[in-house]
Amino acid sequence: MRIGRLAPLLAAGVTATLVPALAPAQASAAEPLGKFATQKPAWHRCDASQPAAFQCATIKVPLDYSRPDGKTIKLAVSRLKTSVPGKRHGALLFNPGGPGGEGLDMPAMMKDVLPKKVREQYDLIGFDPRGVGRSTPVTCGLTGAEQNSEHPYKAETFSRDVKWARTVADKCRAKGGDKLPYITTRNTARDMDVIRAVLGEKKLSYLGYSYGTYLGAVYAQMFPQRTDRFVLDSSVDPARIWRGMIQIWASGTEPAFTRWTKWTAQHHRTYKLGTTPAQVRKTFWDLVARADRTPIDNGGQKFTGDDIRAGLRPVFFSPKYAAEVVVELKKAAAGHGSSRHSLLPPGVRQAPLWASAKAGSGVAQPPADNGSAAFWSVLCGDTAAWSHDPEQYRRDAIRDKAKYPLYGDFGSNITPCAFWDKPAEPVTKVDNKVRLLTVQNQWDSQTPLASGLGMHRALRGSRMVYVKGGEGHGVYGGDPRSCADSKVNAYLSTGKLPTTDVTCKPSGRQGLGVKPPFVQ
């Protein structure tokens, strides 16, 4: 998927340290990682379609940081240097999310998002994380169907779900078993420190969205003395890594669904879905039951009740938009299909990402399943807290389908991590007093408010900019006039955190499809 500055959440119409830390920049060649810290990248123009000032290079990093003299992999890095050297503060690194999102093009995109007073202070730095895009991309050789991770629980299909999870894990092991164990958040954080050292910086500043918040938090945990001005936008809860972050899509959606029923009942004259929240709720579940009996045909595309539950899960965080979609689905069910290309996102996705981005260059593209391969490598390789008992997933899916009807069975069903090899390292415990800034919308579909609050609690030195009533995944960059953007810009400009947490009102430009760069 090409990077889009205002990429919509869904498809059109539904509109989804145990090893040594890196030596500092001045490390001598005699030190174990000195040869990586002292590399001299051959910077060159990234692409003929990009400005000449947008430069790219490739550096080497250890595949396994516990064996720095062993195999190496390539890391694709980009930069857009500030044109005002006298105002330069340092390097600002970006990550768009994922796991599996490419970030090489982010400096070229973010230069138009950052205000002048911020842009002048930083060299903007992008990179494709290890195993992703142009950084030694991994593959599992997965088919399109095997990349679809959303599986509703049904007793009669559970054995197929188990087979799918085992097949993905087996394929990944066979295709990339030598690399996949090292495609983890901790190693990507170490790569970030290599980038810092290669750039000659004593400290690193950072802006990360979605999964990029966890990556940033892990860096701050591993390298607190090298953490400068860090902004974590739409945060992953480090205490829920990683199964809990999939399950929170179910628990976090129910309040949004309840809010939608109330809002839609108040606007019955417009949408005619029910005069009370109970009636609106019944309208939706009757539609799901109808689609389960006979899939709803919309322009030749058929949707089951499970398709509707999964497809509308993130949409309910924007009540007006969700009401419009349900109205269109009702029309399609009555035989008056919409002329839109699609009412729901495709059932097969590149990867079930919290956020994603693809480099826009015309150079050779990574394997078709690269996003999925990197996604599962990180989710399964970051932590051993995945049950290897398929029956545990069955029990959890049954329990959560009853508790969270909209998405509970999807969120708790079996994944390839049930059959993954043991991780190389323990999960990172994020618990520090590094002073950084977190940003969070109240109604975020991918990293719900409870997740953002979890990150804020773990980072005990952080301040939070909370957009009460804010909708959508991703805050900063959506509206330069907004309260949230102004607080982030002030922090990036001065390094000074707000004295207390800040509550902002949503800007007038929020909602699906009007979000900052790269978030999905």
C-alpha positions in Angstrom: 0.0 0.0 0.0 1.4 3.3 -1.0 1.9 6.0 1.7 -1.0 8.3 1.8 -0.9 11.6 3.7 -4.5 11.2 4.8 -4.9 7.4 4.3 -8.4 6.3 5.3 -8.9 3.6 7.9 -10.8 1.4 5.5 -11.2 0.8 1.8 -13.3 3.2 -0.2 -16.9 2.9 0.4 -16.9 1.8 4.0 -16.1 4.3 3.9 -9.1 -2.1 9.7 18.6 -6.7 27.6 20.1 -9.6 27.5 22.7 -8.8 24.8 25.1 -5.9 24.7 23.7 -2.4 24.0 25.2 -0.5 21.2 28.3 1.4 21.9 28.0 5.2 21.7 28.8 7.2 18.6 32.4 7.8 19.6 33.1 4.1 20.2 36.5 2.8 19.0 36.8 0.1 16.4 38.1 -2.3 19.0 34.7 -2.4 20.7 32.3 -5.3 19.6 29.9 -3.0 17.9 32.3 -0.2 16.9 32.4 -1.2 13.2 28.6 -0.7 13.0 28.7 2.6 14.9 31.4 4.1 12.7 30.0 3.2 9.2 30.1 5.9 6.6 26.9 5.7 4.5 27.1 6.4 0.8 24.2 8.9 0.6 22.5 9.3 -2.8 19.3 10.7 -4.2 16.5 8.3 -3.2 14.5 8.4 -6.4 14.3 10.6 -9.5 10.7 11.4 -8.6 11.8 12.8 -5.2 13.7 16.1 -4.5 17.5 15.8 -4.8 17.8 16.8 -1.1 15.9 13.6 -0.1 18.8 11.1 0.3 19.0 7.4 0.9 21.7 5.0 2.1 22.1 1.5 3.2 23.9 0.5 6.4 24.7 -2.9 8.0 23.5 -4.1 11.3 24.0 -7.5 13.1 21.3 -10.0 12.4 21.8 -11.3 16.0 23.2 -8.6 18.4 24.5 -11.2 20.7 26.8 -12.2 17.8 28.0 -9.0 16.3 30.7 -10.7 14.3 28.1 -13.1 12.7 25.7 -12.5 9.9 24.6 -9.0 9.0 21.5 -7.6 7.3 21.0 -4.4 5.4 19.0 -1.4 6.7 17.6 1.2 4.4 17.8 4.7 5.8 16.7 8.1 4.4 17.2 11.7 5.4 16.2 15.2 4.6 18.6 17.6 6.2 17.6 20.9 7.7 18.5 23.9 5.6 19.0 26.1 8.6 22.2 24.7 10.3 22.2 27.4 12.9 18.9 26.3 14.3 19.6 22.6 14.1 18.8 20.6 17.3 19.4 17.0 16.0 17.9 14.1 14.2 14.2 13.3 14.3 13.5 9.7 13.4 10.0 8.4 12.3 8.1 5.1 12.4 4.6 4.8 10.8 3.5 1.7 12.7 2.8 -1.9 11.9 4.6 -4.1 12.7 5.4 -4.3 9.0 5.0 -0.7 8.0 7.7 0.9 5.8 9.1 4.2 6.9 11.7 5.1 4.3 9.5 7.8 2.6 8.4 9.4 5.8 10.8 12.4 5.8 9.5 13.4 2.4 6.0 13.2 3.7 6.5 14.8 7.1 8.3 17.9 5.8 4.9 19.2 4.7 3.3 18.3 8.1 5.9 19.8 10.5 5.6 23.5 10.9 8.6 25.6 9.9 9.8 26.2 13.5 10.0 22.4 14.0 11.3 21.5 10.6 14.2 23.9 10.8 15.6 22.2 13.9 15.9 18.7 12.6 17.3 16.4 10.0 14.3 14.2 9.2 15.2 10.5 9.3 13.3 7.6 7.9 14.0 3.9 7.8 12.4 0.6 6.8 12.6 -1.6 10.0 14.6 -4.8 9.8 12.8 -7.4 7.7 10.6 -4.8 6.1 10.5 -3.2 2.7 14.1 -2.5 1.5 15.7 -3.6 4.8 16.4 -7.3 4.0 12.7 -8.1 3.7 11.4 -11.4 5.1 8.8 -13.6 3.5 6.9 -16.7 4.5 5.6 -17.5 1.0 2.0 -17.0 2.2 -0.9 -17.0 -0.2 -3.4 -14.1 -0.1 -5.9 -16.3 1.9 -3.2 -17.2 4.4 -2.6 -13.5 5.1 -6.2 -13.0 6.3 -5.9 -13.1 10.0 -9.5 -12.4 11.0 -11.1 -15.7 11.9 -14.5 -15.7 13.7 -14.9 -18.6 16.1 -17.3 -21.4 15.1 -17.2 -24.9 16.5 -17.5 -26.4 13.0 -14.6 -24.3 11.5 -12.2 -24.2 14.5 -10.1 -27.1 13.2 -9.6 -25.1 10.0 -8.5 -22.1 12.0 -6.0 -24.3 13.8 -4.7 -25.7 10.5 -4.3 -22.1 9.2 -2.3 -21.0 12.2 -0.1 -24.0 12.0 0.4 -23.7 8.3 1.5 -20.0 8.6 3.9 -20.8 11.4 5.4 -23.8 9.5 5.7 -21.8 6.3 7.5 -18.9 8.1 9.8 -21.4 9.8 10.7 -23.1 6.5 11.1 -19.9 4.5 12.8 -17.6 6.9 13.7 -19.5 10.0 17.3 -18.2 9.9 16.1 -14.5 10.1 12.6 -14.5 11.6 13.7 -15.1 15.2 15.6 -11.8 15.1 12.8 -9.7 13.6 11.7 -8.3 16.9 11.1 -4.9 18.5 14.1 -5.1 20.7 16.4 -5.6 17.8 14.7 -2.9 15.8 15.3 -0.6 18.8 19.0 -1.6 18.7 19.0 -0.8 15.0 17.7 2.7 15.8 20.6 3.2 18.0 23.0 2.1 15.3 21.3 4.8 13.1 21.8 7.3 15.8 25.5 6.4 16.1 26.1 6.4 12.3 24.5 9.9 12.1 26.9 11.1 14.8 24.2 12.0 17.2 24.6 11.7 21.0 20.8 11.5 21.4 17.8 10.6 19.1 14.5 12.4 18.8 11.5 10.4 17.5 7.9 10.5 16.3 6.2 7.1 16.2 2.6 6.2 15.4 0.7 3.1 16.7 3.1 0.2 16.8 5.8 2.8 16.5 4.8 3.9 20.0 5.8 0.6 21.4 9.1 0.6 19.4 9.8 4.1 20.8 9.0 3.0 24.4 11.3 0.0 24.1 14.1 2.2 22.8 13.6 4.5 25.8 13.7 1.5 28.1 16.9 0.2 26.6 18.6 3.5 25.9 17.2 6.1 28.3 20.3 8.3 28.2 20.1 8.5 24.4 16.4 9.3 24.3 15.8 13.0 23.5 12.4 14.4 22.4 10.1 11.4 21.9 6.4 11.7 20.8 4.3 8.5 20.9 1.0 9.0 19.1 -1.9 6.5 19.6 -0.1 4.1 21.9 0.1 0.4 22.3 -0.1 -0.8 25.9 3.2 -2.5 26.7 1.5 -4.6 29.3 -0.7 -6.2 26.6 2.1 -7.4 24.3 0.8 -8.9 22.1 -2.3 -11.0 22.4 -3.9 -8.5 24.7 -3.5 -5.8 22.0 -5.6 -7.9 19.6 -8.1 -8.7 22.3 -8.5 -5.0 23.2 -10.0 -4.5 19.8 -13.0 -6.4 21.1 -13.3 -4.8 24.6 -12.5 -1.4 23.3 -15.1 -1.5 20.6 -18.1 -2.2 22.8 -18.2 1.3 24.3 -17.9 2.8 20.8 -20.8 0.6 19.6 -22.9 1.7 22.6 -22.1 5.3 21.8 -23.0 4.8 18.2 -26.5 3.4 19.2 -27.2 6.4 21.3 -26.0 8.9 18.6 -27.9 7.1 15.9 -31.1 7.0 17.9 -30.8 10.8 18.4 -30.6 11.1 14.6 -33.4 8.7 13.7 -35.1 11.3 11.4 -32.0 11.1 9.2 -31.0 7.4 9.3 -34.2 5.7 10.4 -32.4 2.9 12.2 -34.3 3.2 15.5 -35.7 5.8 17.9 -33.9 4.3 20.9 -30.5 2.8 21.4 -32.1 -0.6 21.9 -33.9 -0.3 18.6 -30.7 0.7 16.8 -28.8 -2.2 18.4 -31.6 -4.6 17.2 -31.4 -3.2 13.7 -27.8 -3.9 13.5 -27.9 -7.4 14.9 -30.9 -8.3 12.7 -28.8 -7.2 9.8 -26.0 -9.5 10.9 -28.4 -12.4 11.3 -29.8 -11.7 7.9 -26.4 -11.8 6.3 -25.5 -15.0 8.2 -28.5 -16.7 6.6 -28.0 -15.2 3.2 -24.9 -13.1 2.4 -25.8 -9.5 1.4 -24.9 -8.8 -2.2 -23.6 -5.4 -2.9 -22.4 -4.8 -6.5 -21.4 -8.4 -6.9 -19.6 -8.5 -3.5 -21.2 -10.7 -0.9 -21.0 -10.0 2.8 -21.7 -12.5 5.7 -22.6 -11.5 9.2 -19.0 -12.2 10.2 -17.8 -9.9 7.4 -20.0 -7.1 8.7 -18.9 -7.6 12.3 -15.2 -7.5 11.4 -15.6 -4.8 8.8 -17.6 -2.4 10.9 -15.7 -2.9 14.2 -13.4 0.1 13.5 -16.1 2.1 11.8 -18.3 2.4 15.0 -15.7 4.8 16.4 -17.1 7.4 14.0 -20.9 7.4 14.7 -22.0 9.4 11.7 -20.0 7.3 9.3 -21.1 4.1 10.8 -24.7 5.1 10.6 -24.2 5.8 6.9 -22.6 2.4 6.3 -25.4 0.5 8.1 -28.0 2.4 6.0 -26.2 1.3 2.8 -26.0 -2.3 4.0 -29.8 -2.2 4.8 -30.4 -1.0 1.2 -28.2 -3.7 -0.2 -30.0 -6.3 1.9 -33.3 -5.1 0.4 -31.9 -5.5 -3.1 -31.0 -1.9 -3.6 -27.2 -2.3 -3.7 -24.9 0.7 -3.5 -23.1 1.9 -6.5 -20.0 2.2 -4.4 -17.2 -0.2 -5.1 -17.3 -1.7 -1.7 -19.1 -1.3 1.6 -16.6 -3.2 3.6 -12.9 -3.7 3.5 -11.7 -6.7 1.5 -11.6 -9.9 3.5 -8.0 -10.5 2.6 -5.5 -7.9 3.8 -1.8 -7.4 3.5 -1.5 -7.7 7.3 -3.7 -7.0 10.3 -1.7 -3.9 11.0 -2.3 -1.1 13.5 -0.8 1.1 10.9 1.0 0.5 7.6 2.9 2.3 4.9 4.6 1.3 1.7 7.4 3.1 0.0 6.3 5.0 -3.1 9.5 4.5 -5.1 9.6 2.6 -8.4 12.4 0.3 -7.1 11.9 -3.4 -6.7 9.2 -4.1 -4.2 9.4 -6.6 -1.3 7.6 -10.0 -1.4 3.8 -9.8 -1.5 3.5 -11.2 2.0 6.3 -9.1 3.6 3.9 -7.1 5.8 2.3 -10.3 7.2 5.7 -12.1 7.6 7.1 -9.1 9.6 3.9 -8.7 11.5 3.9 -12.3 12.8 7.6 -12.3 13.4 7.3 -9.4 15.8 4.1 -10.5 17.5 5.3 -14.0 18.1 9.0 -13.2 18.6 8.6 -10.4 21.1 7.0 -12.5 23.9 6.5 -16.0 25.0 3.1 -15.2 26.5 1.2 -17.1 23.8 -0.5 -20.3 24.7 0.6 -23.4 22.7 -2.7 -25.2 23.5 -5.3 -24.7 20.8 -8.1 -25.5 23.3 -7.1 -22.4 25.3 -7.9 -20.3 22.2 -11.2 -22.1 21.7 -12.3 -21.5 25.3 -11.2 -17.9 25.2 -13.0 -17.3 21.9 -16.3 -18.8 23.2 -16.0 -16.7 26.4 -15.2 -13.4 24.6 -17.8 -13.9 21.9 -20.4 -13.9 24.7 -18.7 -11.0 26.5 -17.9 -8.8 23.5 -20.4 -9.9 20.7 -19.1 -7.6 18.0 -15.5 -8.9 17.8 -14.7 -11.0 20.9 -14.3 -14.3 19.0 -12.1 -12.7 16.3 -9.8 -11.2 19.0 -9.3 -14.4 21.0 -9.2 -17.0 18.2 -6.0 -18.9 17.5 -3.0 -17.3 15.7 0.2 -18.6 14.2 2.0 -17.6 17.5 0.5 -20.8 19.0 3.0 -22.8 16.9 5.9 -20.3 16.8 9.3 -21.2 18.1 10.4 -19.9 21.5 11.5 -16.2 21.4 15.2 -15.4 21.6 14.6 -12.9 24.5 12.1 -12.2 27.2 9.5 -9.5 26.6 10.6 -5.9 27.4 9.1 -4.5 30.6 8.5 -0.9 30.0 8.8 0.9 33.3 10.9 4.1 33.3 10.8 7.8 34.1 12.0 9.1 30.7 10.4 12.4 30.0 8.5 12.1 26.7 5.1 13.0 25.3 2.2 10.6 24.5 -0.8 11.7 22.4 -4.2 9.9 22.3 -7.7 10.3 20.9 -10.6 9.1 23.1 -12.2 7.2 20.3 -9.3 5.3 18.7 -10.3 2.0 17.0 -6.8 0.5 16.7 -5.2 1.5 20.0 -8.3 2.3 22.2 -8.1 4.7 25.1 -7.3 2.0 27.6 -4.3 1.1 25.6 -3.0 4.7 25.5 -3.5 5.1 29.2 -1.6 1.9 29.7 1.4 3.3 27.9 1.1 6.6 29.8 1.2 4.7 33.2 4.2 2.6 32.1 6.2 5.7 31.2 6.1 7.3 34.5 7.9 10.5 33.4 5.6 11.1 30.5 2.9 13.6 29.9 -0.2 12.9 27.9 -2.1 15.1 25.4 -5.6 13.6 25.5 -8.2 14.6 22.9 -11.5 14.2 24.6 -14.1 13.3 22.0 -11.3 12.8 19.4 -12.1 10.2 16.8 -9.7 8.1 14.7 -6.4 6.4 14.8 -3.6 8.9 14.9 -3.7 12.5 16.2 -0.6 14.6 15.2 -0.6 16.0 11.7 -4.3 16.0 11.2 -4.8 19.7 11.8 -2.0 22.2 12.4 -4.4 24.5 14.1 -5.5 21.9 16.7 -4.7 22.0 20.4 -3.0 18.6 20.2 -0.7 19.6 17.3 0.3 22.8 19.0 1.3 20.9 22.2 3.4 18.4 20.1 5.0 21.3 18.2 5.9 23.1 21.4 7.5 20.0 22.8 9.5 19.3 19.6 10.6 22.9 19.4 11.7 23.4 23.0 12.0 20.0 24.6 9.8 21.2 27.4 6.9 18.9 28.4 3.6 20.4 29.7 3.7 20.7 33.5 0.7 18.5 33.7 -1.3 16.2 31.4 -3.3 18.2 28.8 -6.9 17.6 27.7 -7.8 19.0 24.3 -11.0 19.4 22.4 -11.2 17.6 19.0 -10.5 19.8 15.9 -13.1 20.3 13.3 -11.2 18.1 10.8 -11.4 14.8 12.6 -13.0 11.6 11.5 -12.4 8.7 9.2 -10.2 9.6 6.2 -9.0 12.9 7.8 -6.1 11.5 9.8 -2.3 12.2 10.0 0.0 10.4 7.6 0.4 6.7 7.4 -2.2 5.6 9.9 -4.7 3.0 8.8 
